[in-house]
Amino acid sequence: MIIKSIELQNFRNYDSLELQFDEGTNILYGDNAQGKTNVLEAIYVSATTKSHKSSKDKEIVNFNQEEAHIRTYLLKDNLEYKVDMHLRKSKTKGIAINGQKLKKAADLLGLLNVVLFSPEDLSIIKNGPSERRRFVDMELCQLDKFYLYNLNQYNKIINQRNKLLKDFYQNSELLDTINIWDTQLLSYGKQIIERRKQFIDQLNEIIYEIHKKLSGDREHLEIKYEPDVKADDFESKLKSNLERDKKLKQTSVGPHRDDFSFYVNDVDIRKYGSQGQQRTAALSLKLSEIELVKKITKDKPILLLDDVLSELDSNRQNYLLNNIGDIQTIITCTGLDEFINDRFTINKIFKVTDGNIKSEN
């Protein structure tokens, strides 16, 4: 799988842009706030339908415009695809593949798989549980449409249940309907819990050896799934927490409160790890993500490195660059200095200046 080219109209700071990518390594360099990350964001939206910055569609459309377009041209299994995404400030997005409109945005998932690595990802270990849940959800939603459906339904029901818990003081009869919501919540929630458990098991099969090599055989990393509630206990805990939920006016038990821990040599590095250990674990996690996508999809993902190399020391830089293999990679950075020592082949270089991009080779 490779991205051949991308066209942007009124996306972020780009009025109009056309880029042709090499199937190898592509570098976009320039000062900060010039628009490098916006290109990666457009690719990420083309793959997942969502921004990795959690932005709403209206926030990624050019400030002075009402709508934007992303057109991404792919080559997959020797077939060409054109993904046309129509973003609108006041309406839901429209998506077409080779001119055929999709009924649901979720139908796009799986066509283009990307792995994005940004400086924020280096803090995933020490940040709060929501960051780790988001990582798992974003990866699983790319790989498993059934999981995506369950997660979307679960989130809708959580919102409805929480609204009911807030409104029942004004209308006590609303509480009579809570069993209807709970039945659905349990159905979707249990499937989320089981799929997350399976996902972590799959990651652990890969990450152990990667981290072992990255740490010079000094550290052994294991990810542990910490469900807020086990699938078998979900129903009883949901019922026993109802009075508490009524007081809190929100649902206090379920997979929306899950967490994931990272143990190095049996020590929880979320709490007791050094910054170096946490960053090394984050790098191992991203490299494992690449290998897992290959294993599940039988294809290579597109790797997006968003100014992350400057955040890594030389050893971790070398390990990352030496292990991205033969997958198409698009890298953003502020300068080319860190690449001059010929550590890997650069196939195409772009200079980014204030929303203008010029190929230099």
C-alpha positions as CSV (number, residue, x, y, z in Angstrom):
1,M,0.0,0.0,0.0
2,I,1.3,3.5,-0.9
3,I,-0.1,7.0,-1.1
4,K,0.7,8.3,-4.6
5,S,-0.5,11.8,-4.1
6,I,-2.8,14.1,-2.1
7,E,-4.8,17.2,-3.1
8,L,-6.0,19.7,-0.5
9,Q,-8.5,22.6,-0.9
10,N,-9.2,25.0,1.9
11,F,-7.8,22.6,4.4
12,R,-6.2,24.3,7.4
13,N,-3.7,26.9,6.0
14,Y,-3.8,25.4,2.5
15,D,-6.0,27.1,-0.1
16,S,-4.8,24.7,-2.8
17,L,-2.1,22.0,-2.7
18,E,-1.0,19.0,-4.8
19,L,1.8,16.7,-3.6
20,Q,3.3,13.7,-5.3
21,F,4.9,11.2,-2.9
22,D,7.6,8.7,-3.4
23,E,6.9,5.1,-2.3
24,G,9.9,5.3,0.0
25,T,10.9,8.0,2.5
26,N,9.5,11.5,2.1
27,I,10.7,14.5,4.2
28,L,8.7,17.7,4.8
29,Y,10.9,20.3,6.5
30,G,10.5,23.9,7.5
31,D,10.0,26.2,10.5
32,N,7.3,25.6,13.1
33,A,3.7,26.7,12.3
34,Q,4.2,26.6,8.5
35,G,1.8,23.7,7.8
36,K,3.9,20.5,7.9
37,T,1.7,18.7,10.4
38,N,-1.4,19.8,8.5
39,V,-0.3,17.5,5.6
40,L,0.0,14.5,8.0
41,E,-3.3,15.4,9.5
42,A,-5.0,15.4,6.1
43,I,-3.6,11.9,5.5
44,Y,-4.7,10.7,8.9
45,V,-8.2,12.0,8.3
46,S,-8.3,10.2,4.9
47,A,-7.5,7.0,6.7
48,T,-9.6,7.2,9.9
49,T,-12.2,9.9,9.1
50,K,-11.0,11.8,12.2
51,S,-8.2,14.2,13.1
52,H,-5.6,12.9,15.5
53,K,-5.9,16.3,17.2
54,S,-9.5,15.5,18.2
55,S,-10.6,18.5,16.1
56,K,-14.1,18.9,14.8
57,D,-14.5,19.2,11.0
58,K,-15.3,22.9,11.3
59,E,-11.9,23.5,12.9
60,I,-9.9,22.0,10.1
61,V,-11.7,23.8,7.3
62,N,-9.9,27.0,6.3
63,F,-11.1,29.9,8.6
64,N,-12.4,31.9,5.7
65,Q,-14.2,29.1,3.9
66,E,-17.3,26.9,4.6
67,E,-16.0,23.6,3.2
68,A,-12.8,21.8,2.3
69,H,-11.7,18.8,0.2
70,I,-9.1,16.1,0.7
71,R,-8.4,13.9,-2.3
72,T,-6.0,11.0,-1.6
73,Y,-4.8,8.7,-4.4
74,L,-3.7,5.2,-3.3
75,L,-2.2,2.1,-4.8
76,K,-3.2,-1.1,-2.9
77,D,-2.9,-4.6,-4.2
78,N,-2.1,-3.2,-7.6
79,L,-5.4,-1.3,-7.7
80,E,-5.8,2.4,-7.7
81,Y,-8.2,4.2,-5.3
82,K,-9.2,7.8,-5.1
83,V,-10.6,8.8,-1.6
84,D,-12.5,12.1,-1.9
85,M,-13.4,13.6,1.5
86,H,-15.8,16.7,1.6
87,L,-15.5,18.5,4.9
88,R,-18.2,21.0,5.8
89,K,-18.5,23.4,8.8
90,S,-22.2,23.0,9.2
91,K,-22.9,19.5,8.0
92,T,-21.5,16.0,8.3
93,K,-18.6,15.0,6.0
94,G,-19.2,13.3,2.7
95,I,-16.8,10.5,1.5
96,A,-16.5,8.8,-1.9
97,I,-14.2,6.0,-3.1
98,N,-13.6,6.1,-6.8
99,G,-16.6,8.3,-7.2
100,Q,-18.9,6.1,-5.3
101,K,-20.5,7.8,-2.2
102,L,-20.2,6.0,1.1
103,K,-23.4,5.7,3.2
104,K,-21.4,5.7,6.4
105,A,-18.0,7.3,7.2
106,A,-17.1,4.0,8.9
107,D,-17.1,2.2,5.6
108,L,-13.9,3.9,4.7
109,L,-11.9,2.3,7.5
110,G,-9.5,-0.5,6.5
111,L,-8.8,0.9,3.0
112,L,-5.8,2.9,4.2
113,N,-4.0,2.0,7.3
114,V,-1.7,4.6,8.9
115,V,0.5,4.6,12.0
116,L,1.1,8.1,13.3
117,F,3.9,8.9,15.7
118,S,4.0,12.4,17.3
119,P,5.8,14.0,20.3
120,E,2.6,13.7,22.2
121,D,2.8,9.9,21.9
122,L,6.0,9.9,23.9
123,S,3.9,10.9,26.9
124,I,1.2,8.2,26.4
125,I,2.7,6.2,29.3
126,K,2.7,8.9,31.9
127,N,-0.5,10.8,30.8
128,G,-4.0,10.0,32.0
129,P,-6.1,6.9,31.1
130,S,-8.0,8.7,28.4
131,E,-4.9,9.0,26.3
132,R,-4.2,5.3,26.5
133,R,-7.8,4.4,25.8
134,R,-7.7,6.7,22.8
135,F,-4.6,5.0,21.4
136,V,-6.3,1.5,21.7
137,D,-9.5,2.8,20.2
138,M,-8.0,4.5,17.2
139,E,-5.9,1.5,16.3
140,L,-8.7,-1.0,16.8
141,C,-11.2,1.2,14.8
142,Q,-8.8,1.0,11.8
143,L,-8.4,-2.8,12.1
144,D,-11.9,-3.9,13.2
145,K,-15.1,-2.4,11.9
146,F,-17.1,-4.5,14.3
147,Y,-15.2,-2.9,17.2
148,L,-15.9,0.6,15.7
149,Y,-19.6,-0.1,15.6
150,N,-19.7,-1.4,19.2
151,L,-17.7,1.6,20.4
152,N,-19.9,4.1,18.6
153,Q,-23.1,2.5,19.9
154,Y,-21.6,2.3,23.4
155,N,-20.7,6.0,23.5
156,K,-24.2,7.0,22.2
157,I,-25.8,4.9,25.0
158,I,-23.5,6.3,27.7
159,N,-24.5,9.8,26.6
160,Q,-28.2,8.9,26.7
161,R,-27.9,7.2,30.1
162,N,-26.0,10.2,31.5
163,K,-28.6,12.6,30.2
164,L,-31.3,10.5,31.8
165,L,-29.4,10.5,35.2
166,K,-29.3,14.3,35.0
167,D,-32.9,14.8,33.9
168,F,-34.7,12.3,36.2
169,Y,-34.8,14.8,39.1
170,Q,-37.2,16.9,37.0
171,N,-39.1,13.9,35.7
172,S,-38.8,10.8,37.9
173,E,-40.6,8.6,35.4
174,L,-37.5,8.8,33.1
175,L,-35.8,6.3,35.5
176,D,-38.2,3.6,34.5
177,T,-36.5,3.5,31.1
178,I,-33.0,3.0,32.5
179,N,-33.2,-0.8,32.1
180,I,-33.6,-0.4,28.3
181,W,-30.4,1.6,28.1
182,D,-28.6,-0.8,30.5
183,T,-29.4,-3.8,28.4
184,Q,-27.8,-2.2,25.3
185,L,-24.9,-0.8,27.3
186,L,-24.1,-4.3,28.6
187,S,-24.3,-5.8,25.2
188,Y,-21.9,-3.4,23.5
189,G,-19.7,-2.9,26.6
190,K,-18.9,-6.6,27.0
191,Q,-17.8,-6.9,23.4
192,I,-15.5,-3.9,23.8
193,I,-14.0,-5.4,26.9
194,E,-13.3,-8.7,25.2
195,R,-11.9,-7.1,22.1
196,R,-9.6,-4.8,24.1
197,K,-8.3,-7.8,26.0
198,Q,-7.6,-9.7,22.7
199,F,-5.8,-6.6,21.3
200,I,-3.5,-6.3,24.3
201,D,-2.7,-10.0,24.0
202,Q,-1.8,-9.5,20.3
203,L,0.4,-6.5,21.1
204,N,2.2,-8.3,23.9
205,E,3.2,-11.1,21.5
206,I,5.1,-8.5,19.4
207,I,6.2,-5.8,21.9
208,Y,8.3,-8.1,24.1
209,E,11.0,-8.8,21.6
210,I,11.0,-5.2,20.2
211,H,11.5,-3.7,23.6
212,K,14.1,-6.3,24.6
213,K,16.2,-5.3,21.6
214,L,15.6,-1.6,22.0
215,S,16.8,-1.7,25.6
216,G,19.8,-3.8,24.9
217,D,18.2,-6.9,26.5
218,R,18.1,-5.0,29.9
219,E,14.3,-4.6,30.1
220,H,11.3,-6.7,29.5
221,L,8.0,-4.9,28.8
222,E,4.5,-6.2,29.3
223,I,1.3,-4.3,28.7
224,K,-1.6,-5.1,31.1
225,Y,-5.2,-4.4,30.4
226,E,-6.9,-2.9,33.5
227,P,-10.7,-3.1,32.7
228,D,-12.8,-1.0,35.0
229,V,-15.1,-4.0,35.3
230,K,-14.8,-7.6,33.9
231,A,-17.4,-8.6,31.3
232,D,-18.9,-11.2,33.7
233,D,-19.3,-8.6,36.5
234,F,-20.5,-5.7,34.4
235,E,-24.3,-6.3,34.9
236,S,-24.1,-6.7,38.7
237,K,-21.8,-3.7,39.2
238,L,-23.9,-1.5,36.9
239,K,-27.0,-2.3,39.0
240,S,-25.3,-1.9,42.3
241,N,-23.9,1.5,41.3
242,L,-27.2,2.9,40.3
243,E,-27.7,5.0,43.4
244,R,-24.2,6.3,43.1
245,D,-24.7,7.1,39.5
246,K,-27.9,9.1,40.4
247,K,-25.9,11.2,42.8
248,L,-23.0,11.7,40.4
249,K,-25.4,12.2,37.5
250,Q,-23.1,10.0,35.3
251,T,-22.3,6.4,34.7
252,S,-19.5,5.4,37.0
253,V,-18.7,1.8,35.8
254,G,-17.9,0.5,32.3
255,P,-15.1,0.3,29.7
256,H,-15.2,4.1,29.3
257,R,-13.1,4.0,32.5
258,D,-10.6,1.4,31.4
259,D,-6.9,1.8,31.7
260,F,-3.7,0.1,30.4
261,S,-0.5,-0.3,32.4
262,F,3.1,-0.8,31.2
263,Y,5.4,-3.0,33.3
264,V,9.1,-3.0,32.8
265,N,10.8,-5.8,34.7
266,D,7.6,-6.1,36.8
267,V,7.6,-2.3,37.7
268,D,4.7,-0.1,36.7
269,I,6.5,2.6,34.7
270,R,3.4,4.9,34.7
271,K,4.2,5.6,38.3
272,Y,7.8,4.6,38.9
273,G,9.5,4.7,35.5
274,S,12.0,7.2,34.4
275,Q,11.3,9.5,31.4
276,G,13.7,7.5,29.4
277,Q,11.9,4.2,30.2
278,Q,8.6,5.8,29.4
279,R,9.8,7.1,26.1
280,T,11.4,3.8,25.1
281,A,8.2,2.0,26.0
282,A,6.2,4.5,23.8
283,L,8.6,3.8,20.9
284,S,8.2,0.1,21.3
285,L,4.5,0.6,21.3
286,K,4.6,2.4,18.0
287,L,6.9,-0.1,16.4
288,S,4.6,-2.9,17.6
289,E,1.7,-1.1,16.1
290,I,3.3,-1.3,12.7
291,E,4.0,-5.0,13.0
292,L,0.5,-5.7,14.3
293,V,-1.1,-3.9,11.3
294,K,1.1,-6.0,9.0
295,K,0.1,-9.2,10.7
296,I,-3.7,-8.5,10.7
297,T,-4.1,-6.8,7.3
298,K,-1.4,-8.7,5.4
299,D,-0.3,-5.3,4.1
300,K,2.1,-2.5,5.1
301,P,0.7,0.6,6.8
302,I,1.8,4.2,5.9
303,L,4.1,5.6,8.7
304,L,3.7,9.2,9.6
305,L,6.4,10.7,11.8
306,D,5.4,14.1,13.0
307,D,8.5,16.0,14.2
308,V,9.2,13.1,16.6
309,L,12.8,12.4,15.7
310,S,14.0,15.7,17.4
311,E,12.4,14.4,20.6
312,L,14.4,11.1,20.6
313,D,18.1,10.6,21.5
314,S,20.4,9.3,18.8
315,N,20.1,5.7,19.9
316,R,16.3,5.7,19.7
317,Q,16.4,7.7,16.5
318,N,18.7,5.1,14.9
319,Y,16.6,2.2,16.1
320,L,13.4,3.7,14.7
321,L,15.0,4.6,11.4
322,N,16.6,1.2,11.0
323,N,13.4,-0.7,11.8
324,I,10.8,1.1,9.6
325,G,11.9,-1.2,6.9
326,D,10.4,-0.9,3.4
327,I,7.1,0.9,4.3
328,Q,6.2,4.3,2.9
329,T,7.2,6.9,5.4
330,I,6.4,10.6,5.6
331,I,8.4,12.6,8.0
332,T,8.1,16.2,9.2
333,C,11.0,18.0,10.8
334,T,12.3,21.6,11.3
335,G,15.6,21.0,9.5
336,L,17.6,18.4,7.6
337,D,20.6,18.4,9.8
338,E,19.6,15.2,11.6
339,F,19.4,13.4,8.3
340,I,22.6,14.5,6.7
341,N,24.7,11.6,8.2
342,D,23.2,9.2,5.7
343,R,21.5,6.9,8.2
344,F,18.8,6.0,5.7
345,T,17.7,6.7,2.2
346,I,15.7,9.9,1.6
347,N,13.7,9.6,-1.6
348,K,11.9,12.9,-1.7
349,I,12.4,16.2,0.1
350,F,9.8,19.1,0.4
351,K,10.4,22.5,1.8
352,V,7.4,23.9,3.6
353,T,7.0,27.7,3.9
354,D,3.8,29.4,5.1
355,G,1.4,27.0,3.4
356,N,3.6,26.6,0.3
357,I,5.4,23.4,-0.4
358,K,8.2,23.0,-3.0
359,S,9.9,19.7,-4.0
360,E,13.7,20.0,-3.8
361,N,14.5,16.8,-5.7
